[in-house]
Amino acid sequence: MDVTKFDELKNGVQEIIDLIAVKNAKEANNKLVEVSEELDEILDHTDEDEELREISKFQVLLNQLQQKIVSLQ
């Protein structure tokens, strides 16, 4: 499993959380789209069960963050 690609996703998720904390919904949403696209790209190129589980966790987290961003607007 390539840890660096998941580290990059974690950093992106942290940026989203930081933007939500300062109530910057527009930038948080833009970053969410960017991270979601990165996650989709990883999903398209993996077939390892461990990576699929990790991707699933990120998908759930991104959905929750999206709901939080919508509630800010």
mmCIF file of the N, C-alpha and C atoms, coordinates in Angstrom:
data_MODEL
# 
_entry.id   MODEL 
# 
loop_
_atom_site.group_PDB 
_atom_site.id 
_atom_site.type_symbol 
_atom_site.label_atom_id 
_atom_site.label_alt_id 
_atom_site.label_comp_id 
_atom_site.label_asym_id 
_atom_site.label_entity_id 
_atom_site.label_seq_id 
_atom_site.pdbx_PDB_ins_code 
_atom_site.Cartn_x 
_atom_site.Cartn_y 
_atom_site.Cartn_z 
_atom_site.occupancy 
_atom_site.B_iso_or_equiv 
_atom_site.pdbx_formal_charge 
_atom_site.auth_seq_id 
_atom_site.auth_comp_id 
_atom_site.auth_asym_id 
_atom_site.auth_atom_id 
_atom_site.pdbx_PDB_model_num 
ATOM 1   N N  . MET A 1 1  ? 0.849   -1.187 0.000   1.00 0.00 ? 1  MET A N  1 
ATOM 2   C CA . MET A 1 1  ? 0.000   0.000  0.000   1.00 0.00 ? 1  MET A CA 1 
ATOM 3   C C  . MET A 1 1  ? 0.891   1.244  0.000   1.00 0.00 ? 1  MET A C  1 
ATOM 4   N N  . ASP A 1 2  ? 0.582   2.172  -0.852  1.00 0.00 ? 2  ASP A N  1 
ATOM 5   C CA . ASP A 1 2  ? 1.344   3.405  -0.966  1.00 0.00 ? 2  ASP A CA 1 
ATOM 6   C C  . ASP A 1 2  ? 0.861   4.399  0.096   1.00 0.00 ? 2  ASP A C  1 
ATOM 7   N N  . VAL A 1 3  ? 1.641   4.533  1.151   1.00 0.00 ? 3  VAL A N  1 
ATOM 8   C CA . VAL A 1 3  ? 1.245   5.364  2.283   1.00 0.00 ? 3  VAL A CA 1 
ATOM 9   C C  . VAL A 1 3  ? 1.216   6.841  1.909   1.00 0.00 ? 3  VAL A C  1 
ATOM 10  N N  . THR A 1 4  ? 2.099   7.279  1.039   1.00 0.00 ? 4  THR A N  1 
ATOM 11  C CA . THR A 1 4  ? 2.188   8.702  0.740   1.00 0.00 ? 4  THR A CA 1 
ATOM 12  C C  . THR A 1 4  ? 0.910   9.257  0.129   1.00 0.00 ? 4  THR A C  1 
ATOM 13  N N  . LYS A 1 5  ? 0.232   8.484  -0.704  1.00 0.00 ? 5  LYS A N  1 
ATOM 14  C CA . LYS A 1 5  ? -1.002  9.006  -1.301  1.00 0.00 ? 5  LYS A CA 1 
ATOM 15  C C  . LYS A 1 5  ? -2.084  9.192  -0.241  1.00 0.00 ? 5  LYS A C  1 
ATOM 16  N N  . PHE A 1 6  ? -2.101  8.325  0.766   1.00 0.00 ? 6  PHE A N  1 
ATOM 17  C CA . PHE A 1 6  ? -3.071  8.494  1.840   1.00 0.00 ? 6  PHE A CA 1 
ATOM 18  C C  . PHE A 1 6  ? -2.661  9.624  2.782   1.00 0.00 ? 6  PHE A C  1 
ATOM 19  N N  . ASP A 1 7  ? -1.364  9.840  2.928   1.00 0.00 ? 7  ASP A N  1 
ATOM 20  C CA . ASP A 1 7  ? -0.894  10.985 3.716   1.00 0.00 ? 7  ASP A CA 1 
ATOM 21  C C  . ASP A 1 7  ? -1.319  12.291 3.067   1.00 0.00 ? 7  ASP A C  1 
ATOM 22  N N  . GLU A 1 8  ? -1.245  12.337 1.739   1.00 0.00 ? 8  GLU A N  1 
ATOM 23  C CA . GLU A 1 8  ? -1.690  13.537 1.021   1.00 0.00 ? 8  GLU A CA 1 
ATOM 24  C C  . GLU A 1 8  ? -3.185  13.762 1.226   1.00 0.00 ? 8  GLU A C  1 
ATOM 25  N N  . LEU A 1 9  ? -3.960  12.688 1.209   1.00 0.00 ? 9  LEU A N  1 
ATOM 26  C CA . LEU A 1 9  ? -5.393  12.813 1.454   1.00 0.00 ? 9  LEU A CA 1 
ATOM 27  C C  . LEU A 1 9  ? -5.660  13.306 2.879   1.00 0.00 ? 9  LEU A C  1 
ATOM 28  N N  . LYS A 1 10 ? -4.912  12.780 3.837   1.00 0.00 ? 10 LYS A N  1 
ATOM 29  C CA . LYS A 1 10 ? -5.077  13.211 5.230   1.00 0.00 ? 10 LYS A CA 1 
ATOM 30  C C  . LYS A 1 10 ? -4.790  14.694 5.365   1.00 0.00 ? 10 LYS A C  1 
ATOM 31  N N  . ASN A 1 11 ? -3.744  15.159 4.688   1.00 0.00 ? 11 ASN A N  1 
ATOM 32  C CA . ASN A 1 11 ? -3.419  16.589 4.724   1.00 0.00 ? 11 ASN A CA 1 
ATOM 33  C C  . ASN A 1 11 ? -4.546  17.417 4.115   1.00 0.00 ? 11 ASN A C  1 
ATOM 34  N N  . GLY A 1 12 ? -5.108  16.940 3.021   1.00 0.00 ? 12 GLY A N  1 
ATOM 35  C CA . GLY A 1 12 ? -6.232  17.641 2.393   1.00 0.00 ? 12 GLY A CA 1 
ATOM 36  C C  . GLY A 1 12 ? -7.445  17.683 3.296   1.00 0.00 ? 12 GLY A C  1 
ATOM 37  N N  . VAL A 1 13 ? -7.733  16.573 3.963   1.00 0.00 ? 13 VAL A N  1 
ATOM 38  C CA . VAL A 1 13 ? -8.862  16.525 4.898   1.00 0.00 ? 13 VAL A CA 1 
ATOM 39  C C  . VAL A 1 13 ? -8.629  17.515 6.041   1.00 0.00 ? 13 VAL A C  1 
ATOM 40  N N  . GLN A 1 14 ? -7.398  17.587 6.530   1.00 0.00 ? 14 GLN A N  1 
ATOM 41  C CA . GLN A 1 14 ? -7.092  18.535 7.604   1.00 0.00 ? 14 GLN A CA 1 
ATOM 42  C C  . GLN A 1 14 ? -7.302  19.967 7.146   1.00 0.00 ? 14 GLN A C  1 
ATOM 43  N N  . GLU A 1 15 ? -6.937  20.266 5.913   1.00 0.00 ? 15 GLU A N  1 
ATOM 44  C CA . GLU A 1 15 ? -7.177  21.607 5.373   1.00 0.00 ? 15 GLU A CA 1 
ATOM 45  C C  . GLU A 1 15 ? -8.676  21.912 5.340   1.00 0.00 ? 15 GLU A C  1 
ATOM 46  N N  . ILE A 1 16 ? -9.476  20.929 4.946   1.00 0.00 ? 16 ILE A N  1 
ATOM 47  C CA . ILE A 1 16 ? -10.929 21.117 4.918   1.00 0.00 ? 16 ILE A CA 1 
ATOM 48  C C  . ILE A 1 16 ? -11.435 21.418 6.320   1.00 0.00 ? 16 ILE A C  1 
ATOM 49  N N  . ILE A 1 17 ? -10.983 20.654 7.290   1.00 0.00 ? 17 ILE A N  1 
ATOM 50  C CA . ILE A 1 17 ? -11.408 20.842 8.677   1.00 0.00 ? 17 ILE A CA 1 
ATOM 51  C C  . ILE A 1 17 ? -11.009 22.237 9.163   1.00 0.00 ? 17 ILE A C  1 
ATOM 52  N N  . ASP A 1 18 ? -9.795  22.660 8.832   1.00 0.00 ? 18 ASP A N  1 
ATOM 53  C CA . ASP A 1 18 ? -9.340  23.995 9.232   1.00 0.00 ? 18 ASP A CA 1 
ATOM 54  C C  . ASP A 1 18 ? -10.201 25.082 8.602   1.00 0.00 ? 18 ASP A C  1 
ATOM 55  N N  . LEU A 1 19 ? -10.573 24.906 7.337   1.00 0.00 ? 19 LEU A N  1 
ATOM 56  C CA . LEU A 1 19 ? -11.419 25.891 6.661   1.00 0.00 ? 19 LEU A CA 1 
ATOM 57  C C  . LEU A 1 19 ? -12.823 25.924 7.257   1.00 0.00 ? 19 LEU A C  1 
ATOM 58  N N  . ILE A 1 20 ? -13.332 24.768 7.635   1.00 0.00 ? 20 ILE A N  1 
ATOM 59  C CA . ILE A 1 20 ? -14.641 24.726 8.295   1.00 0.00 ? 20 ILE A CA 1 
ATOM 60  C C  . ILE A 1 20 ? -14.567 25.450 9.637   1.00 0.00 ? 20 ILE A C  1 
ATOM 61  N N  . ALA A 1 21 ? -13.461 25.261 10.353  1.00 0.00 ? 21 ALA A N  1 
ATOM 62  C CA . ALA A 1 21 ? -13.297 25.890 11.667  1.00 0.00 ? 21 ALA A CA 1 
ATOM 63  C C  . ALA A 1 21 ? -13.351 27.410 11.589  1.00 0.00 ? 21 ALA A C  1 
ATOM 64  N N  . VAL A 1 22 ? -12.845 27.966 10.492  1.00 0.00 ? 22 VAL A N  1 
ATOM 65  C CA . VAL A 1 22 ? -12.894 29.429 10.334  1.00 0.00 ? 22 VAL A CA 1 
ATOM 66  C C  . VAL A 1 22 ? -14.099 29.862 9.502   1.00 0.00 ? 22 VAL A C  1 
ATOM 67  N N  . LYS A 1 23 ? -15.011 28.918 9.292   1.00 0.00 ? 23 LYS A N  1 
ATOM 68  C CA . LYS A 1 23 ? -16.282 29.172 8.599   1.00 0.00 ? 23 LYS A CA 1 
ATOM 69  C C  . LYS A 1 23 ? -16.105 29.696 7.179   1.00 0.00 ? 23 LYS A C  1 
ATOM 70  N N  . ASN A 1 24 ? -15.113 29.163 6.476   1.00 0.00 ? 24 ASN A N  1 
ATOM 71  C CA . ASN A 1 24 ? -14.874 29.516 5.085   1.00 0.00 ? 24 ASN A CA 1 
ATOM 72  C C  . ASN A 1 24 ? -15.451 28.389 4.214   1.00 0.00 ? 24 ASN A C  1 
ATOM 73  N N  . ALA A 1 25 ? -16.758 28.406 4.063   1.00 0.00 ? 25 ALA A N  1 
ATOM 74  C CA . ALA A 1 25 ? -17.459 27.317 3.375   1.00 0.00 ? 25 ALA A CA 1 
ATOM 75  C C  . ALA A 1 25 ? -17.044 27.186 1.914   1.00 0.00 ? 25 ALA A C  1 
ATOM 76  N N  . LYS A 1 26 ? -16.846 28.308 1.240   1.00 0.00 ? 26 LYS A N  1 
ATOM 77  C CA . LYS A 1 26 ? -16.513 28.247 -0.188  1.00 0.00 ? 26 LYS A CA 1 
ATOM 78  C C  . LYS A 1 26 ? -15.174 27.542 -0.413  1.00 0.00 ? 26 LYS A C  1 
ATOM 79  N N  . GLU A 1 27 ? -14.149 27.965 0.299   1.00 0.00 ? 27 GLU A N  1 
ATOM 80  C CA . GLU A 1 27 ? -12.829 27.343 0.145   1.00 0.00 ? 27 GLU A CA 1 
ATOM 81  C C  . GLU A 1 27 ? -12.836 25.894 0.641   1.00 0.00 ? 27 GLU A C  1 
ATOM 82  N N  . ALA A 1 28 ? -13.589 25.634 1.704   1.00 0.00 ? 28 ALA A N  1 
ATOM 83  C CA . ALA A 1 28 ? -13.693 24.259 2.215   1.00 0.00 ? 28 ALA A CA 1 
ATOM 84  C C  . ALA A 1 28 ? -14.326 23.359 1.158   1.00 0.00 ? 28 ALA A C  1 
ATOM 85  N N  . ASN A 1 29 ? -15.345 23.862 0.500   1.00 0.00 ? 29 ASN A N  1 
ATOM 86  C CA . ASN A 1 29 ? -16.002 23.086 -0.543  1.00 0.00 ? 29 ASN A CA 1 
ATOM 87  C C  . ASN A 1 29 ? -15.072 22.855 -1.728  1.00 0.00 ? 29 ASN A C  1 
ATOM 88  N N  . ASN A 1 30 ? -14.320 23.877 -2.108  1.00 0.00 ? 30 ASN A N  1 
ATOM 89  C CA . ASN A 1 30 ? -13.356 23.724 -3.206  1.00 0.00 ? 30 ASN A CA 1 
ATOM 90  C C  . ASN A 1 30 ? -12.316 22.663 -2.875  1.00 0.00 ? 30 ASN A C  1 
ATOM 91  N N  . LYS A 1 31 ? -11.819 22.691 -1.649  1.00 0.00 ? 31 LYS A N  1 
ATOM 92  C CA . LYS A 1 31 ? -10.821 21.708 -1.232  1.00 0.00 ? 31 LYS A CA 1 
ATOM 93  C C  . LYS A 1 31 ? -11.444 20.317 -1.163  1.00 0.00 ? 31 LYS A C  1 
ATOM 94  N N  . LEU A 1 32 ? -12.686 20.231 -0.732  1.00 0.00 ? 32 LEU A N  1 
ATOM 95  C CA . LEU A 1 32 ? -13.395 18.953 -0.671  1.00 0.00 ? 32 LEU A CA 1 
ATOM 96  C C  . LEU A 1 32 ? -13.495 18.338 -2.064  1.00 0.00 ? 32 LEU A C  1 
ATOM 97  N N  . VAL A 1 33 ? -13.811 19.141 -3.044  1.00 0.00 ? 33 VAL A N  1 
ATOM 98  C CA . VAL A 1 33 ? -13.889 18.653 -4.427  1.00 0.00 ? 33 VAL A CA 1 
ATOM 99  C C  . VAL A 1 33 ? -12.526 18.138 -4.876  1.00 0.00 ? 33 VAL A C  1 
ATOM 100 N N  . GLU A 1 34 ? -11.494 18.881 -4.569  1.00 0.00 ? 34 GLU A N  1 
ATOM 101 C CA . GLU A 1 34 ? -10.134 18.487 -4.958  1.00 0.00 ? 34 GLU A CA 1 
ATOM 102 C C  . GLU A 1 34 ? -9.740  17.144 -4.314  1.00 0.00 ? 34 GLU A C  1 
ATOM 103 N N  . VAL A 1 35 ? -9.991  17.012 -3.018  1.00 0.00 ? 35 VAL A N  1 
ATOM 104 C CA . VAL A 1 35 ? -9.645  15.778 -2.311  1.00 0.00 ? 35 VAL A CA 1 
ATOM 105 C C  . VAL A 1 35 ? -10.501 14.616 -2.821  1.00 0.00 ? 35 VAL A C  1 
ATOM 106 N N  . SER A 1 36 ? -11.754 14.877 -3.104  1.00 0.00 ? 36 SER A N  1 
ATOM 107 C CA . SER A 1 36 ? -12.635 13.829 -3.630  1.00 0.00 ? 36 SER A CA 1 
ATOM 108 C C  . SER A 1 36 ? -12.143 13.317 -4.975  1.00 0.00 ? 36 SER A C  1 
ATOM 109 N N  . GLU A 1 37 ? -11.665 14.226 -5.816  1.00 0.00 ? 37 GLU A N  1 
ATOM 110 C CA . GLU A 1 37 ? -11.122 13.821 -7.112  1.00 0.00 ? 37 GLU A CA 1 
ATOM 111 C C  . GLU A 1 37 ? -9.863  12.978 -6.941  1.00 0.00 ? 37 GLU A C  1 
ATOM 112 N N  . GLU A 1 38 ? -9.015  13.356 -5.994  1.00 0.00 ? 38 GLU A N  1 
ATOM 113 C CA . GLU A 1 38 ? -7.811  12.573 -5.714  1.00 0.00 ? 38 GLU A CA 1 
ATOM 114 C C  . GLU A 1 38 ? -8.196  11.173 -5.236  1.00 0.00 ? 38 GLU A C  1 
ATOM 115 N N  . LEU A 1 39 ? -9.195  11.106 -4.370  1.00 0.00 ? 39 LEU A N  1 
ATOM 116 C CA . LEU A 1 39 ? -9.658  9.821  -3.850  1.00 0.00 ? 39 LEU A CA 1 
ATOM 117 C C  . LEU A 1 39 ? -10.223 8.956  -4.969  1.00 0.00 ? 39 LEU A C  1 
ATOM 118 N N  . ASP A 1 40 ? -10.982 9.555  -5.862  1.00 0.00 ? 40 ASP A N  1 
ATOM 119 C CA . ASP A 1 40 ? -11.527 8.816  -7.006  1.00 0.00 ? 40 ASP A CA 1 
ATOM 120 C C  . ASP A 1 40 ? -10.417 8.271  -7.894  1.00 0.00 ? 40 ASP A C  1 
ATOM 121 N N  . GLU A 1 41 ? -9.373  9.069  -8.063  1.00 0.00 ? 41 GLU A N  1 
ATOM 122 C CA . GLU A 1 41 ? -8.233  8.635  -8.876  1.00 0.00 ? 41 GLU A CA 1 
ATOM 123 C C  . GLU A 1 41 ? -7.550  7.418  -8.240  1.00 0.00 ? 41 GLU A C  1 
ATOM 124 N N  . ILE A 1 42 ? -7.383  7.453  -6.943  1.00 0.00 ? 42 ILE A N  1 
ATOM 125 C CA . ILE A 1 42 ? -6.787  6.312  -6.239  1.00 0.00 ? 42 ILE A CA 1 
ATOM 126 C C  . ILE A 1 42 ? -7.688  5.095  -6.376  1.00 0.00 ? 42 ILE A C  1 
ATOM 127 N N  . LEU A 1 43 ? -8.986  5.293  -6.223  1.00 0.00 ? 43 LEU A N  1 
ATOM 128 C CA . LEU A 1 43 ? -9.950  4.194  -6.320  1.00 0.00 ? 43 LEU A CA 1 
ATOM 129 C C  . LEU A 1 43 ? -9.900  3.543  -7.699  1.00 0.00 ? 43 LEU A C  1 
ATOM 130 N N  . ASP A 1 44 ? -9.741  4.352  -8.722  1.00 0.00 ? 44 ASP A N  1 
ATOM 131 C CA . ASP A 1 44 ? -9.684  3.823  -10.092 1.00 0.00 ? 44 ASP A CA 1 
ATOM 132 C C  . ASP A 1 44 ? -8.476  2.923  -10.342 1.00 0.00 ? 44 ASP A C  1 
ATOM 133 N N  . HIS A 1 45 ? -7.433  3.081  -9.529  1.00 0.00 ? 45 HIS A N  1 
ATOM 134 C CA . HIS A 1 45 ? -6.190  2.362  -9.783  1.00 0.00 ? 45 HIS A CA 1 
ATOM 135 C C  . HIS A 1 45 ? -5.811  1.384  -8.677  1.00 0.00 ? 45 HIS A C  1 
ATOM 136 N N  . THR A 1 46 ? -6.790  0.930  -7.905  1.00 0.00 ? 46 THR A N  1 
ATOM 137 C CA . THR A 1 46 ? -6.456  -0.009 -6.848  1.00 0.00 ? 46 THR A CA 1 
ATOM 138 C C  . THR A 1 46 ? -7.381  -1.211 -6.881  1.00 0.00 ? 46 THR A C  1 
ATOM 139 N N  . ASP A 1 47 ? -6.853  -2.311 -6.402  1.00 0.00 ? 47 ASP A N  1 
ATOM 140 C CA . ASP A 1 47 ? -7.669  -3.511 -6.238  1.00 0.00 ? 47 ASP A CA 1 
ATOM 141 C C  . ASP A 1 47 ? -7.290  -4.258 -4.962  1.00 0.00 ? 47 ASP A C  1 
ATOM 142 N N  . GLU A 1 48 ? -6.472  -3.632 -4.142  1.00 0.00 ? 48 GLU A N  1 
ATOM 143 C CA . GLU A 1 48 ? -6.071  -4.239 -2.878  1.00 0.00 ? 48 GLU A CA 1 
ATOM 144 C C  . GLU A 1 48 ? -7.140  -3.978 -1.821  1.00 0.00 ? 48 GLU A C  1 
ATOM 145 N N  . ASP A 1 49 ? -7.487  -5.038 -1.086  1.00 0.00 ? 49 ASP A N  1 
ATOM 146 C CA . ASP A 1 49 ? -8.530  -4.922 -0.060  1.00 0.00 ? 49 ASP A CA 1 
ATOM 147 C C  . ASP A 1 49 ? -8.192  -3.876 0.991   1.00 0.00 ? 49 ASP A C  1 
ATOM 148 N N  . GLU A 1 50 ? -6.936  -3.835 1.419   1.00 0.00 ? 50 GLU A N  1 
ATOM 149 C CA . GLU A 1 50 ? -6.536  -2.885 2.453   1.00 0.00 ? 50 GLU A CA 1 
ATOM 150 C C  . GLU A 1 50 ? -6.725  -1.446 1.973   1.00 0.00 ? 50 GLU A C  1 
ATOM 151 N N  . GLU A 1 51 ? -6.344  -1.186 0.743   1.00 0.00 ? 51 GLU A N  1 
ATOM 152 C CA . GLU A 1 51 ? -6.523  0.157  0.192   1.00 0.00 ? 51 GLU A CA 1 
ATOM 153 C C  . GLU A 1 51 ? -8.003  0.489  0.023   1.00 0.00 ? 51 GLU A C  1 
ATOM 154 N N  . LEU A 1 52 ? -8.790  -0.481 -0.386  1.00 0.00 ? 52 LEU A N  1 
ATOM 155 C CA . LEU A 1 52 ? -10.227 -0.242 -0.547  1.00 0.00 ? 52 LEU A CA 1 
ATOM 156 C C  . LEU A 1 52 ? -10.885 0.103  0.789   1.00 0.00 ? 52 LEU A C  1 
ATOM 157 N N  . ARG A 1 53 ? -10.446 -0.548 1.851   1.00 0.00 ? 53 ARG A N  1 
ATOM 158 C CA . ARG A 1 53 ? -10.973 -0.216 3.187   1.00 0.00 ? 53 ARG A CA 1 
ATOM 159 C C  . ARG A 1 53 ? -10.596 1.207  3.573   1.00 0.00 ? 53 ARG A C  1 
ATOM 160 N N  . GLU A 1 54 ? -9.362  1.578  3.313   1.00 0.00 ? 54 GLU A N  1 
ATOM 161 C CA . GLU A 1 54 ? -8.899  2.929  3.635   1.00 0.00 ? 54 GLU A CA 1 
ATOM 162 C C  . GLU A 1 54 ? -9.672  3.967  2.809   1.00 0.00 ? 54 GLU A C  1 
ATOM 163 N N  . ILE A 1 55 ? -9.891  3.685  1.552   1.00 0.00 ? 55 ILE A N  1 
ATOM 164 C CA . ILE A 1 55 ? -10.658 4.581  0.683   1.00 0.00 ? 55 ILE A CA 1 
ATOM 165 C C  . ILE A 1 55 ? -12.076 4.752  1.215   1.00 0.00 ? 55 ILE A C  1 
ATOM 166 N N  . SER A 1 56 ? -12.666 3.660  1.655   1.00 0.00 ? 56 SER A N  1 
ATOM 167 C CA . SER A 1 56 ? -14.024 3.705  2.206   1.00 0.00 ? 56 SER A CA 1 
ATOM 168 C C  . SER A 1 56 ? -14.097 4.629  3.425   1.00 0.00 ? 56 SER A C  1 
ATOM 169 N N  . LYS A 1 57 ? -13.093 4.578  4.266   1.00 0.00 ? 57 LYS A N  1 
ATOM 170 C CA . LYS A 1 57 ? -13.056 5.462  5.444   1.00 0.00 ? 57 LYS A CA 1 
ATOM 171 C C  . LYS A 1 57 ? -13.011 6.923  5.011   1.00 0.00 ? 57 LYS A C  1 
ATOM 172 N N  . PHE A 1 58 ? -12.192 7.212  4.013   1.00 0.00 ? 58 PHE A N  1 
ATOM 173 C CA . PHE A 1 58 ? -12.106 8.587  3.516   1.00 0.00 ? 58 PHE A CA 1 
ATOM 174 C C  . PHE A 1 58 ? -13.428 9.033  2.897   1.00 0.00 ? 58 PHE A C  1 
ATOM 175 N N  . GLN A 1 59 ? -14.102 8.145  2.191   1.00 0.00 ? 59 GLN A N  1 
ATOM 176 C CA . GLN A 1 59 ? -15.385 8.496  1.576   1.00 0.00 ? 59 GLN A CA 1 
ATOM 177 C C  . GLN A 1 59 ? -16.409 8.878  2.635   1.00 0.00 ? 59 GLN A C  1 
ATOM 178 N N  . VAL A 1 60 ? -16.463 8.116  3.705   1.00 0.00 ? 60 VAL A N  1 
ATOM 179 C CA . VAL A 1 60 ? -17.397 8.417  4.804   1.00 0.00 ? 60 VAL A CA 1 
ATOM 180 C C  . VAL A 1 60 ? -17.043 9.769  5.419   1.00 0.00 ? 60 VAL A C  1 
ATOM 181 N N  . LEU A 1 61 ? -15.765 9.985  5.681   1.00 0.00 ? 61 LEU A N  1 
ATOM 182 C CA . LEU A 1 61 ? -15.326 11.240 6.277   1.00 0.00 ? 61 LEU A CA 1 
ATOM 183 C C  . LEU A 1 61 ? -15.640 12.432 5.379   1.00 0.00 ? 61 LEU A C  1 
ATOM 184 N N  . LEU A 1 62 ? -15.379 12.297 4.094   1.00 0.00 ? 62 LEU A N  1 
ATOM 185 C CA . LEU A 1 62 ? -15.666 13.394 3.166   1.00 0.00 ? 62 LEU A CA 1 
ATOM 186 C C  . LEU A 1 62 ? -17.160 13.690 3.089   1.00 0.00 ? 62 LEU A C  1 
ATOM 187 N N  . ASN A 1 63 ? -17.990 12.658 3.165   1.00 0.00 ? 63 ASN A N  1 
ATOM 188 C CA . ASN A 1 63 ? -19.441 12.874 3.169   1.00 0.00 ? 63 ASN A CA 1 
ATOM 189 C C  . ASN A 1 63 ? -19.864 13.653 4.416   1.00 0.00 ? 63 ASN A C  1 
ATOM 190 N N  . GLN A 1 64 ? -19.287 13.320 5.551   1.00 0.00 ? 64 GLN A N  1 
ATOM 191 C CA . GLN A 1 64 ? -19.611 14.039 6.781   1.00 0.00 ? 64 GLN A CA 1 
ATOM 192 C C  . GLN A 1 64 ? -19.149 15.486 6.715   1.00 0.00 ? 64 GLN A C  1 
ATOM 193 N N  . LEU A 1 65 ? -17.965 15.688 6.159   1.00 0.00 ? 65 LEU A N  1 
ATOM 194 C CA . LEU A 1 65 ? -17.461 17.058 6.017   1.00 0.00 ? 65 LEU A CA 1 
ATOM 195 C C  . LEU A 1 65 ? -18.313 17.866 5.049   1.00 0.00 ? 65 LEU A C  1 
ATOM 196 N N  . GLN A 1 66 ? -18.788 17.212 4.000   1.00 0.00 ? 66 GLN A N  1 
ATOM 197 C CA . GLN A 1 66 ? -19.663 17.901 3.036   1.00 0.00 ? 66 GLN A CA 1 
ATOM 198 C C  . GLN A 1 66 ? -20.949 18.363 3.733   1.00 0.00 ? 66 GLN A C  1 
ATOM 199 N N  . GLN A 1 67 ? -21.508 17.519 4.570   1.00 0.00 ? 67 GLN A N  1 
ATOM 200 C CA . GLN A 1 67 ? -22.712 17.900 5.312   1.00 0.00 ? 67 GLN A CA 1 
ATOM 201 C C  . GLN A 1 67 ? -22.452 19.083 6.223   1.00 0.00 ? 67 GLN A C  1 
ATOM 202 N N  . LYS A 1 68 ? -21.281 19.111 6.841   1.00 0.00 ? 68 LYS A N  1 
ATOM 203 C CA . LYS A 1 68 ? -20.914 20.221 7.722   1.00 0.00 ? 68 LYS A CA 1 
ATOM 204 C C  . LYS A 1 68 ? -20.751 21.508 6.915   1.00 0.00 ? 68 LYS A C  1 
ATOM 205 N N  . ILE A 1 69 ? -20.151 21.406 5.745   1.00 0.00 ? 69 ILE A N  1 
ATOM 206 C CA . ILE A 1 69 ? -19.964 22.585 4.889   1.00 0.00 ? 69 ILE A CA 1 
ATOM 207 C C  . ILE A 1 69 ? -21.320 23.128 4.468   1.00 0.00 ? 69 ILE A C  1 
ATOM 208 N N  . VAL A 1 70 ? -22.231 22.249 4.089   1.00 0.00 ? 70 VAL A N  1 
ATOM 209 C CA . VAL A 1 70 ? -23.574 22.683 3.677   1.00 0.00 ? 70 VAL A CA 1 
ATOM 210 C C  . VAL A 1 70 ? -24.274 23.400 4.816   1.00 0.00 ? 70 VAL A C  1 
ATOM 211 N N  . SER A 1 71 ? -24.066 22.932 6.039   1.00 0.00 ? 71 SER A N  1 
ATOM 212 C CA . SER A 1 71 ? -24.724 23.572 7.192   1.00 0.00 ? 71 SER A CA 1 
ATOM 213 C C  . SER A 1 71 ? -24.141 24.973 7.488   1.00 0.00 ? 71 SER A C  1 
ATOM 214 N N  . LEU A 1 72 ? -22.944 25.235 6.990   1.00 0.00 ? 72 LEU A N  1 
ATOM 215 C CA . LEU A 1 72 ? -22.335 26.565 7.185   1.00 0.00 ? 72 LEU A CA 1 
ATOM 216 C C  . LEU A 1 72 ? -22.938 27.599 6.240   1.00 0.00 ? 72 LEU A C  1 
ATOM 217 N N  . GLN A 1 73 ? -23.449 27.158 5.111   1.00 0.00 ? 73 GLN A N  1 
ATOM 218 C CA . GLN A 1 73 ? -23.893 28.094 4.079   1.00 0.00 ? 73 GLN A CA 1 
ATOM 219 C C  . GLN A 1 73 ? -25.261 28.653 4.365   1.00 0.00 ? 73 GLN A C  1 
# 
